[in-house]
Amino acid sequence: MNFNPFKEKCENLDSLFMDWEKMYPRPYDKCDADPYTRVRCILANGAEFEAVRFSHAFHRSCSDNDVRRFLAVTRRQEQQQQKRIACLKPLNETVLETTIGYEQLAVDLTAIFARRHQGYLKQAFDFALLEDFDHLYRYANLLELDTGIHAETLVGDYTEITPGRPTVSEHRYPADDVRRFCDNSVATPLEKLDAAIITAAEQQTMNYYMNQAQFYTNDLGRQLYSEIGMIEEQHVTHYGSLLDPRMTFAENLLMHEYTECYLYYSLYSDETDPHVKKIWEQHLVCEIAHLHKAAELFENIEKRDRSEVIKDGTFPEIIMFRSQKDYIRDVLKETVTLTSDREDYTEINSVPDDSDFFYYQKQVNNTIGDVASHKVIAAIQEKLGRDYRSEIAPNPVNVLCDREKDNTTLGRVKEQIYA
């Protein structure tokens, strides 16, 4: 696969607007669709949201109305694509069922990315992976508690549902979520693409929970969305700080469009639903046109060749969704007790007693019985006698194997032995 969007034919922008019928596609069938089709839809939706958010930021920081008019045209098309993708979700898929898809995306996409990197970027992926993994477990138990639906029917055989780093342990002082940024002058294309894509995906999740929390049908659900939404805010800070902040707006636009082309090409190549696959193909055509125009804009504004930002343009290894169970188990076993200390990661037992971590934990988790992520598990255990899980084997961390009592100390209380 040697696909280079810069070498593809570029369609006229004005030919790419959609009518209302095209913007409202036939949704996938939630009972028959492959779980990864749902995941791809969520990922594409997040990419389009990020494209619109960035375009507005550029627009508001630019005094050249010719540039602003170009942004308005491409932004309208990004908005149309976003609406089209959002409507692929069927009417009978509930907010909570969609949430399971959001967390399955976060888990498996992060694992895919972690496996293809080394060093600091891999650490960042592995660290947040265990937190989204635990979120999936908490939401799955809420789904069982409120509806009796087993989340395994939504995630299929691809993703396990079992505790990760307990959500109660994930609440960190804000300054401890800021990372060292990648230097784009030495970062590989894949490093830049993956950092951008995961930031957009986590941002989409954060926004979804921010908007849905108040509409949930009971207090416990509202509280859980609010709590996990706060962790997603941490994740957006975590991943967003990996991006090189020295990029200009024009350079950033070029990278955004290149990233969208890469993403749609990956989704198209990996998709198993013919109807949805055609949509990815059509969106790729649109994004190639945006990319060509963004490259022209960059060269006019910066007086530099676009190859200084994207040297060749041939796509690296594409994203292919496959089960990551074994990898996640290994990461869980080896790193569950890590927390963050400014830009780095450390074992909880190595954190000073007077650290910001313990200060913040005392502020927000002073009464464990009030923490929603714990209350959900306690409620299902009281109702059924044990929590809900879907595992290929017992949890690889011994202290997380107890299905009758939720663990609220792992990763947040010192001087414990975790096997």
N, C-alpha and C positions, 0 to 999 in steps of 0.2 A: 504494500500500500504506500505508494509514493505520491500522495495527493498534496498539491501546492495550490492554495486558493488564489495566489497572485497570478498563476498561469491559466486560470479558468476564464471563460467568457464572462464578461460583466454586463448584466442586464441594465436597461434604462431604469433609473429610480422611480420615475413616475408611472411605470408599467407595473409596479409591485404592490400598489394599494389593493386591498381586498374589499369585496362587497360584503353585505351582512350575512348572506348565506354561507360564504366561504369562512367567515369569521366565527360561525357557530357550527362546528363539525359534529358528526355523530360521536358520542362519547364511547369510551371502552366499556365493556361489560364487567362489572366488578366481580362477578362470580366466575367468569371464564378467563379474564385477562391474566397474563403472566404477571406476577408481582413486580417484576423488573420493568414492565411497561408502565405501571403506575409510578415507579421510582423515576424513570426517565422523564415522565411528564412533570413531575415535581422539580426535577433538576433544571429542565428547560425553562420552566416558569420562573425559577429563581434567577437564571441568567438574564432573562428579559427584564425582570424587575431591576436588577443591577444596572443594565444598560440604560434604562429610563432614568434611574436615580442619578447616575453619573452624567448623563446628557443634560439634565436640568442643572446640575452643579456647574458644568462647563458653561452653559447658557448664561447663568447668573453671574459668571465671573469674566465674561467676554464683552468687549465694547464694539466689536466688529459685527454689524448686522448681517453681512453676507455669511459669516460663519454661523451666526445664530439662526439664520434662515435654513442653512444646510442641516443644522442640528434639529430644527423643528420638523423637517421632512423625515429624516431617518428616525427620529423619536416617535413620530406618529406611526411609522411602520413597525417599530419595536412594540408599541402599545397594541397594535392590532394583533401581532404575533402572540403577545402575552395573553390577550383576551381569548384568542383561539385555543391556546394550550390549556388555559384555566377551564374552558368549557369541555375539554376531554373528560374531566371528572364527571361521572354520572350523578344524576339527581339523588339516587338512593344510597350514595356513599356518604356516611355521616362525617361530621367534623372529626370525631375521635378515630374513625376508621382511616380517614385521610392522614391523621396524625401518626398512626402506626407506619404509614408509608413514608412520612417525613423522617422518622427515626430510623427506619430501615435504610433509607437513602444515606443518612448521616453515618450510620455504622459501616455499611459495605463500601461506600465511596471512599471514606476515610481510610479504611483498610487497604483498598486497592492502591490509593496514593502512597500510603506508608510503605507498602511493599516495594515500590519502585524508586525509593529514594534512600539516602544515607544521611548520617550526621544530624545537624540541627533541625532540618526540615522534617526528617523522619520522626525525631523526638516529638515535635509539635503535633504531628498527625497521631502518633501512638497515644500521646497524653490525652487529647480530647476524645479519641476513639472510645476509651473506656467509660467516659462520662455519657456520651450519646447512647452507648450500649446499655447503661443503667436506665436512661430515660425510656428506652424502648420497653424495658421490663416494668417500669412504673406505670406507663400508659397502658400496657397490655393488661396489667392487673386492674386498672380502672375500667377497662373495657369489659373484663370478666365480671367485675363487681356490679356495673351498671346495666349491662345488656346480656350477660351470659355467653357472649361471643368469644371464641378462642382466637387470639391474635395469630396463631399459627396458620389459620385458614387464609389470612391476609398476606403473611410473609412467605408462605410456602415452605419448602424444605431448604431454603437458602440461608436463613438467619436464625440463630438460636435466640431464645428468650430466657434469660437468667440474669442474676444481679451482676453489675460491673462495679466500678468505684462508686460507692453509695452517693446518691445525689446530695445528701446532707453534708458530705465531706467535700463537696465541690465548691462551696461558697468561699471564695477567696477575696482578700483585700484587692480593690481594683488595680492598684499599681503592680500587683503580681501577675497580671495577665498581659502585660506589655512585653513583647518579644523583640529580639534583634531583627532588623529588616534584612531582606536578601539584597545583595548588590547586583543589580541587573547587568552590570558590565562583565560579571563573571558567572552569573547564574545561567543554567542551561534552559533552553526553551521549555522543557518539560517542567522544570522547577517553577518557572514563571507562570505557566499555564495552570498547574495544579494549585498553586497558592491563590491565584485569582478565582478559580472555579470553586474551591472550597469556601472562600470568603463569601462569594455570592450565595452559595447553598446555605451556609449557616445564617446569613443575613435574612434570607427568605424564611427560614424556620423561626428566627427571632420575631420577624414581623407577623408571621402567621399566629404565633402564640400571643403576641401583644394584642392583636385584633380579635382573637377568638376567646380569650380568657373570660371576658365579662358576659359572653353569650352562652356559656356552658349551663346546663340545666340544673346543676346542684352546687352547693357550696364547696364540697370537697374537690370536685372537678375544676371549679374556678380557681381554687387555691393551688392545685397542682399545675395548671397552665401558667399561673403567675410565677410560681417558684422556678419551674423549668425554663420559663421565658427569661428569667434573670440569669440563668446559666448560659442560655443562648447569647445574651448580651455579652457575657464574658468571652464566649467563643468567637464572636465577631471581632472583639478587641484583640483576642489571641491571634486569629488568622490575619486580620486586617493589618496588624502591625508587622507582618512578614513581608508585605508589599513594599517595594522601593518608593519612599515618599518623595524622591527627587525627580520623579517623572513630571514633565510638563503636561498641561491639559491635552495638547495635541498628540503627544507621545502616548498618553494614557488612552486617548480615544482609539488610536491605532491598535494598541494592545487589546482593548475591549473588543473591537471588531474581529481581530484575529482569533481571540479566545472563543468568541461565539461561533466562528466558522469551524474551529477545531471541535467544539462541543457538538454542533449539529452533525458534523461529519461522523463523529463517534457514535452519536445516537442513531443515525441512519444506518451505519454499518452493523450495529449491534441489535437493532430492533427486530422483533419476531412477529409483530402485528402488522400486516400489510397496509391497513388503513392509516395507522399512526406513522409507519415508516414513510409513507408518501408525504405526510406533513413535515417530517424532518427534512426530507429532500427539498421541498419547496422553501422552507425557511433557510436552508443552506444557500440556495440560489440568491435569496434576498440579502443574506449576510455577506456573501461574496461581493455583491454590488456595493454594500456599505463599506466593506474593507477597501476596495479600490478607491473609492471617493475619499475615505479617511486618509489613505496614503498620499493622495494628491494634496489634501488639505495640510497634512503634516509637512510635506516638502515645501509648500508655498509659505507656511508660517515660519517654520524652523530653518529653512534654507539648508536642510540636510537631507540626505537620501534615506528612505525608509529602511534600507538594509542596515543602518546603524542601530536600529531598534530590533528589527526582525531580519537577521542576517540572510537566511535563505528563504524560509517560508514553508518548506516541505514539512508536513506534520510529523511529529515524533510518534511514539507508541500511542495508540488511541485508547479510549476508555471502554472496557468490556466488562459488563457486570457478571460476576461469577460468585458463587458462595465463598465466604471468607472464614468459615467456622474455625478451622484449625489455627489459622493465624491469630484470630481474636483470642482464642483460648491461651495461646502462648503469651501474648501481650498481657492478658489479664493476670496470668500466673506470675509473671516477672515484674510487673510495674504497678500493680494495684495500689500500693502504699505510697506512691509518689504524690507530692504536691508541688506547688510552684513557689519559688523565692526570687522575685524580680524576674530577670530574663532566663533564669535557669530552673531546673527541676531537682528536687531533693526528697529523700525519704522523710516521712513525717517524724520519725524518731530523731532526726538531725535538725529539726527546726527549733530555734531558740524559744524558750518559754515566753519571752517578751516580744515575740514576733508579731507582725501585722496580721498574719494568718489567724493566730489564736485570739487576737483582739477582735477581729471581724467575726469569727465564729461565735464568740460570746455575745456580740451585738445582735446577730441575726438568728442564731440558733440557741439562744439562751434556754428556751424550754423545748426540748426535743419533741414532746407530745404535741406541739403546735406546728411542726414541720410537715407540710402536706405530703411530700414524697414518702415519709415514714407512715403517716396516717393512712394512706391508701393501702399499704401492705398490711398494716395492723388490722384494718377493716376487713380485708379479704381473708386474713388468717382467722379472724373471729367468726366470720361467716362460714367458711369452708373447712377450717382446721389447719389449712396450709395455704401457701401462696400459689399463684399460677406460674408455671414454667413450661417451656418447650425445649428440652435439652437432648443432646446426643449421648451425654454422660453427665455424672454429677459435676457441679461447678468445680473448676480446677483450683479454686481457693477454698481450703477446708472450712474456714469460718463463714463462708457464704453458702455452705451446703445445707444449713438448717432452714427448713421450709416452714417451721412453726414460729420462728422469732426473727424479726427484721434486725439486721446488724446496723447500728448507728454509730459505731466507734471506729471502724476500719478506715484508715486514712485521715482521721481527724483527732484521735487520742493517742498520746505517746505511750511507750513502754508496753506494747503488746506484741505478742508473737503471732505472726500470720503465716500459716503453712498452706 
